[in-house]
């Protein structure tokens, strides 16, 4: 796991020494991603300058140093990630005559490209990666991102050079970089609490989408539009999987799922450094840890974060699962003071605005894990593949029932429901018999209100995953925003609303929010994370399953639960889904109020000229008064304001 950066300047208007220094400055901003070593390679005659920061995980010796040349000298790679099947590929390549100098997966990758070509090598590789690959013979640069978007890659023209890097902050070190805000991206951020690829906060920089690569030849004019192409298509992979549906009893499904997931977990435990896992006490992470413990000769090191507020705390449940499995468990109880310490660093860790408030506990549990391990496995991806979000269980049913109501009446009911103060909803729920109470009732009522107010099922989904609806009206100079749901994906043939949600979660919410959060939170502490659910074999099996194996009698992740029950008693993990939340709403009314007030100052907002202060100030007052719970909407604005203060300090001052 590493950080990469570089420049491709075919015109070489600057001297080669100047460009080497610029790449060194770019990689210096990525030291946290690779604290063990740095490396550089250049071909001044071709205008190529590659930089690398190394976190040594597999093949710790100098033979694994990057950038790395292929044995024939044609290919040079700077690579961030892990190829989990590198041992199998090594055997295949050796049988075809390839000789290896070391034990790194990087060498396997570059030799696979040499022998098989880029597309075939990518197809053979199972892993997470972002890489820059220079072809010395064809004088072409290839930038590539992994299938599911675990590793980030940014690129854009700066002057006459194409710049690329693992994180956006590297661009800020380049002379001539234009940090013009993309106001449409700001509106997308306020809607989704992240900036969906290919957009970034800057107009001049793009994110590479998962499963895509971009090729740039020496004849490419500086500043020319670049057109990425897909080397792997989620749509085609889903359609292929659905054309081969699994048959047989549900018990056989569980056998197959456990087999492929266990193989994925085992592959992700291979490292030359200590490996552990995050354990929340939920279904996904508990399953990963249970399978890890099966493959380990000693107690797996597990880490969890908890909160004094039981409405957000799963640390006791995680401890119970850890005790049953026999892991070496380390908990962290996160206080308000801990969060307040981290908040000033968030704009540096997520160097474009990022509003998923669980970034705070994610970063702190990563920091805890890094004290004992270098690699941590995560349960992310289970919800998106096996229908784990509450909306997967109820949206289709509620929409079908409510759609028979005349639209105007349905929208009126939604508006009325949405105006009920959250404190009143919580109090009403608390007055019910215990067996009828639900967790987070105000949040659930708000979600139902959104669905009732929607024009159709896709609009209902978009509403549920949106924060500031109509966000473009808040951002001065923004045009109508294209939501994640309306991005120009080629949709597969799907069986209904729930499968459509799973698709949109896979290509939108997962890479843009969940995996971005995981990568930045962990890599800021120099911790590598690995995600067993995001293995092609697990992905393909998930889409070969009937939906009834994922959702059954209103229960999410039904089949995954059956696998987990083989290892952990049902009573230790059966409870309503909580999610990886954080009690930010109360903190904004108390300890964080002075900080928030300064960033939401009406005069400051007006001088900056980015946001319309009036709706934001109304939302702030409503939240403070307890009339509505607008913590997440306000946190998005605060994240943007904190980012502007860090990266554009002169704006509005």
Steps between C-alpha positions, in 0.01 A plus 500: 500500500656822389457842347578584138549826313655618179510724196486436127623802308570398140595858416747514792475877509660495845845357562518139610648591839207734560249226424682252725475750785130550431428127516704479820283776646185313392611175661601683818133586554427123498752392764221373726398253228855364476724582797758227434675630189471718192606439143524683169544409134518729202552502127565868421510437126139378516391742772402229751560541874368238744504524878416253771456481879528149641318328784675163512249215540598222257860449389661731755849505350651733241383265223151645556605863459305716257473633237588160355608402149404177329782258431509597133507871587188584299258567787538718810237502776421713802229311681280532807316189618523124538460212254359226720550217252859599426633159609275321251596747224867456591470124445325551165760747381788283619358207305511723191865587556493815714782527755443706814748695710290549814174410671287810449161511332621809311752290310229247418276778368759662274622163369140396427459817294825424318399144413124529452431865420322752720137395458567130547720569803227713658241232431720240670572716806276481805559794728475869572721742315561838345800508272696701249663286231741640243554315174850598384458344156166657411570811712158482663394555860220285641314603817286220647258465794371174649158350427312613809682824580691402813802712404478861378659661195475867399624653175492830314700741287718750684660732249627281220540189718259225592519459879369201696502400864338283767365806679388842391735690731795402279370732227523797733879466507527567126577851370225617271230274644160668463287436811177630347197356681266281302172638630300216350720264703424705811129448437557127449689493827215664691260248352708184555745607779784397267605602150417217257759404238602617249449845654727656761480826690729654235393559141843404366529157668303177452470172687539181302188286532528142633585245231632763261834602353617798301776486235708803408750491215797722436311665215211611722468881493533657846160571649317265263189329644580149618251221441526209746391155389369208703722194526238341729127566496281450807199491269639218286619310807153522657327394181737206467438397861122532462514281188636218722259501798566266788252222557446260785416528870597802708738285703712441192508876439646547847766238428604676180502843659711386793748333265559804276500745789741285702735483201483878461572556870793257493652677197474835675677373809825443305757759603851531636376732777240462781137474385181573700137595442237758584215346701181699547288213629284511187442221250766594242802556720410209729489266200838623376659458845346154550651382171833665583513315831449172313811568291716632784726301733475773765237744623404752234551857614170688484416866559175681567382847589217576740314801637363595841164557327342153469293615202824490299700241692563140392821446695341261750360288217839504325670392823256210536572382144874538559479297822308222327747482211802535727654807336756732655258790532577869554209743548501881491226706664477823305418814698392841376849625582654235273280612213578866561871419477459335160263748336765765414700240303208374288557741205858373474406131520213532249656767283175580331174551690369176652191492719451143626527569872610144572836614360582599858466160670643331189817705525535447874451123486756491216744693716439250780552201270826643362656478845494119467461405132590632155203342318136483609216312331162669478140386454415772249314392186274246669202736507529586131533138385261323737228764552595623845359852517159554651380665179560171320249333732216750493517752213351277230218387728412850621512641149267236362251561778517878492503534121128417487434825690452804275840674461385834642355335812809280541734800478284692749523209745876493458528874561290478817698204629826682430396795714452300821777605743749215559474534878126439477554187288759366743273569798205328332714196425627485858141497627424183304542151648861385474418237236364775271786746540750550218851639496538857370124552445532864392744403226269225376199732490705755305592232244138392453410866452759527223363195320141625518610833356679344202381489141615142433716219636826635355419842644420331833840328503675824410313678777607240755867535407484880474554761765431846356239429234499771237859567602571701185278777637737538796813539287553824315592439140409131498293349223248217537694220666523154353442257783678169539179331391501688169867453412554357153537139606388220275237342721477121510167324465370485858204340669345785696548797731715315755746373240516848350598632845769235533640604162505869588658428837769293328599759241433813706475491877760225548796654313413867545422491873576171677830410336619862491436522874683175566802581284563853631423422864740206508775628270527820704636270772709289255262205545417278202139379483371200306139420413421127455146560375642680196643192336371414154398151609293640789353771276402250229344260750299782655347587163432135414287464813125554491395814683311280746835368626600855596165631626262263673195591710628855536843388623803642323810295408312177571752266337801675650340458841468126442875482438574703813271285720733209430770685695323740738181442700203677349424694819838674490438667165122519454388859558380791286757645262668801654752615242835657576364824640616777727301726741583820315154657539526553876860620471401772253259632763762488776879460483533564124260791490763781516703335219186453289375853565827645369488295179128570445531873560257672265742776400777248430270290280395808310858622445618159381233500232474121482185423703170675553507585873123525555392131477813395688435739786135385515613140521751588773236671714253215449761248609602701805137532605442126460219552251678285241805276508715652226836384633606325178398785272681749721804277529531507121502880504748505788728253319494724194565812708787334687647390167473851357667640810788252465554503122363841397569711810473832319145437379261737676761646732 
